[in-house]
């Protein structure tokens, strides 16, 4: 059976040594009240136990058994109910929540590490706190005091979970064309009618209630994205005194049959004059979604890292255990019939690729989380504005790049196992199937890349982008005289210069051809990602070089950074060339000639 | 339901226009007797019907139901038995077989196209003729006249299928350490005892008998790969008169639970003093395997193309049907709620990537097949030697590169579908799961890459490699004055120069460090692959340019070649950089520090 151990050492390295989270926390009163290094450490320790001891052991069986719809009820695999209880009893749903309603108010930098553990141990389960947290976030910002009082405490405490109901059969990326209707009632509530698909944990038997946030259109709404409103629609209506009342008119039409995350319920949800309450203003639904979008998207990137870490750990164990052939440099374990496959350069290449992409991703998501925290917790308007710009810019990259690299990692982690990687019992193929969805949902990676180059760069004349480049260049400047850093700084400089050039190239091209943005977007995002990871590795190498002699951890950090710099970072060169291949070659073929 | 239509036009283009197979066939008496363009065309037409009408409709259900082991019997999904009968009644098992025993003696260039159709329509089923053909090939070369007379006719005719039994639980890549024993009997037969795993179609209910080719060790065999012998072990013993006799002592221990190709039985096979007959000489087992290895490996590459083509076709249909958002250049279908997603540059990028990789792969496998045919059918010793060198060199590239690119293609074909790509009913995710095994079995792609750079290049001082480069350079020379070809020839020249440089770089480095070969191998193979596809596109562009005005097909060919040249070929640059990152950075981490 595959095993999962939370990578606590690396998480602490990022929080305490690279990003010095404690300093930031101490500066922000709302954080200073609730968290310091010691508290964070204790939380990480406890989370690691839940992930390793409670969630990971359910992962394989959950995949085999799946969640089932029986007489309209969603039945989760054996053990999930108990895990849910352990999870909510431990207060984990409350971790990032608003203290006013029972949340713990923890920063995303810490919450993100906990998320990685839960997702890494069991992605199907991990989706549950993720969706609930997202729903709570939106409700917290856009809900009336009454709605918040009524719903948030039970969601933070766990008896009620949350779901996001956006997609319809004909409307995925293009939410402007949804058909679900909301008709106002005299009492201020609305009647919601329509069908939603792909609703993760839209229903299940672990919680007493499911709180849906549903996108729908008011009768007089303008067409397109500006005519969408967001409604809170509980599965079971809540009485004035907070007790559960009658069932609302919601039902599960069916569960999807999926490639992966099979233990999670992906519901077709039917709303048939279900009672709902408006969140945020009329026709402000998409705005309300964006509130939680940055968090959710960073969360999806983190899912990728979690799965990749899990795959890496099991691949390392296998590579050290499996005896097969001899090292190219001669027998390493002559007393055995063959050497462990860890001796083979290509096996190491695969493992180091996974390791570098996972460490780079973990650092990058923590870096993004730092900006989310700054935006949420700072009292300084300028700092907030800066943080908002950065998070706008970085979110699509975290979501896409960390999930693209996670697929690569889990594929490599499967390949290390040879034929056994294809066999379900070993668990490696499940991670590939599970992680595959992260490139698709919460806005496909193609859509993310358009968001990056179109909305986040082109639309503001590169203002956010400039902030980021200035920051990297300022960091580079601090290291110019550090000779030991040259092996990381010089390649980073070259990558940044290339990224700046490439951005200018695309912006210029886009003047003449509206298709040029979309034609360059995916590879552009990847160039942005590889360059960003180079920045992450350079930052962590500064710390690692200072402490190199103290414990092997730091030597390993540098080894991974070197591998990344020499063997993965150069990918930006070809990706940039592909971008410069331009849009014209995409439009030579007529649609009916494909 | 997903659909599959054999890409006959492209297959004919390759056979008749690019490689002018008919000329070669006419020159070789054993081919001239059995095949010309007209016959080939008729075979392609008929195969297309079997693939599209018989095999493709079974593919989704086969995946859902899977093959089951019930009371020791392997039960195939509904419809498979009937399909098998249609397939064998049509003579398809005999296609490439030796006419002396009822085979049709067709060239691999043609057989490969038929294989692509069957694999593309239903990979689980397609494995059956592939394995049978491989077993027949070995038997044909290494079997005694008696064994051939006894077994081949029924295998070509279909009532008996073939299986290859190599892997053991502890011995996959490293066959030298297998434990299965063969003890000689007085009558010239052997008693085979041992356990084999991962035996594709090791047993099933579609054929009357299964003929296993089993690797085992004789009592006095030397240790390692030089002590392996190959035995023919039928499931049911065959009487002197050719009728079926008693059951042999073989049994299916279990079926593997796999990520994909679920309708195919992957058996644990137990041999308990099962009766077998030696094929080839004592301790010559690995040699005997190599006979069919080149065919099988080319066949695995072809499996990749088949799956990628299937995914491409369904992605194109979806991209033209699915309405979502508007073109960046303005509404294209203003009367509808949204434009078909085919208008989006990134959707086109994904589809063209699939198209280019699939067409490039199809051409490259046909090119490799041409050398297989030359080797098998020529009477000219020099020509045979040349062909053998080429096929040695190219086989690992066909196997690996076509399956790596097939995974990329099927992933892209899934991505085009957005969330629906993750849902099983649409079929796209199955193709990803099915194709994934092609990178693993028949020698992992890592092992193939070592074979290429180690055995096929370094070991002979680059002699085979030089032949290939000379051929490409000679082709380039013929096009130097063709101005219209410059857009393809110049990038090809640059790619070839890079490949030559890179090869020299690796050879030189390898002098000083035995790990350098393995450290560079995977990326080196990919550089070789991208360069080879560039050669393929250049060759087909010569033809397409000549006929550009005649039908859209040729214009499309050029468009795809341009897309490949501008947006995919540049990948070799970064891959070469990665190779030059060298081996040292793979060995900084101690094994226990991963």
Interface residues (C-beta under 8 A of the other chain):
Chain A: X167 X170 X171 X172 X173 X174 X177 X197 X198 X256 X257 X258 X259 X260 X316 X319 X320 X323 X324 X325 X328 X329 X330 X337 X338 X340 X342 X343 X344 X345 X346 X347 X348 X349 X350 X351 X352 X355 X407 X411 X414 X415 X418 X419 X421 X422 X423 X424 X425 X429 X432 X433 X436 X437 X439 X440 X441 X444 X445 X446 X449 X450 X514 X515 X516 X517 X518 X519 X521 X522 X552 X555 X556 X558 X559 X560 X562 X563 X566 X567 X568 X570 X571 X572 X573 X574 X575 X577 X578 X581 X582 X583 X585 X586 X587 X588 X589 X590 X591 X592 X593 X594
Chain B: X167 X170 X171 X172 X173 X174 X177 X197 X198 X256 X257 X258 X259 X260 X316 X319 X320 X323 X324 X325 X328 X329 X330 X337 X338 X340 X342 X343 X344 X345 X346 X347 X348 X349 X350 X351 X352 X355 X407 X411 X414 X415 X418 X419 X421 X422 X423 X424 X425 X429 X432 X433 X436 X437 X439 X440 X441 X444 X445 X446 X449 X450 X514 X515 X516 X517 X518 X519 X521 X522 X552 X555 X556 X558 X559 X560 X562 X563 X566 X567 X568 X570 X571 X572 X573 X574 X575 X577 X578 X581 X582 X583 X585 X586 X587 X588 X589 X590 X591 X592 X593 X594
